[in-house]
Amino acid sequence: MKKLFFAIAFVAISLGFAVAQEKNSAYVEINGSAKVKVIPDRAEIEITLREADLKGKYTLKEWEDKLALALSNAGVDAKKQLSLYRQYTASAKRKTINQYKTFKLEVYTAEEAQNVMDELVANDISSGRLTKVWLANRDAVADSLKIEAIKKAKHDASVLAEAIGQSVGSATYINYYPSRPAVVYRNVALKATSLDAMAVTEEAAPVLPQINFEEIEIEENVSVKFILNPVKE
């Protein structure tokens, strides 16, 4: 029983000493950050075909065919880049319920987005809407920024330690602050130029919305705690 008591007491003293030693250890805590601005290489265009907008001019199927033609003329691979987002189609017995289909189109450059918008207008489809832009390899860029941020933290810690004749040892603590997704949500509607506006002058051309992918910023932040080695004698 006495041996057990001494063993417990020894463990308690050892743990107490370890905690006290950790509390008294000298350390330096540094925040590191890294950021970069990039041009997005992905964008989403939402296209809705509503029977209510047709006014008897086309059937919904004919409008879908015109959409397929517009995308083909714009150089888009519809099988790869176009997906059906939501729809409502009804039987022939319906009375007042209008059918619709909404598509999501992924494009890779501002030029491609502009070509799509132009072709939609040319095919009587004015419901295109640029909804968001983003960077495809965002995770790879973010990982490189994390490495840069922690290297900056170690550099700053070393500079501070050397100023007082010390050096930094191992990192005992790293805290990472997740960054916001590098996605910019937009709501840029496509508006076809009216015939009246086109008829102002015979030489005047309709002014279509010009699309440009603005830079988006990716930033990564870390907080690191380094042990301070003893002063050099």
Summary of the structure (lengths in Angstrom):
residues: 233
radius of gyration: 31.0
end to end distance: 48.4
largest distance: 108.0
contacts: 609
relative contact order: 0.22
helix: 38%
strand: 31%
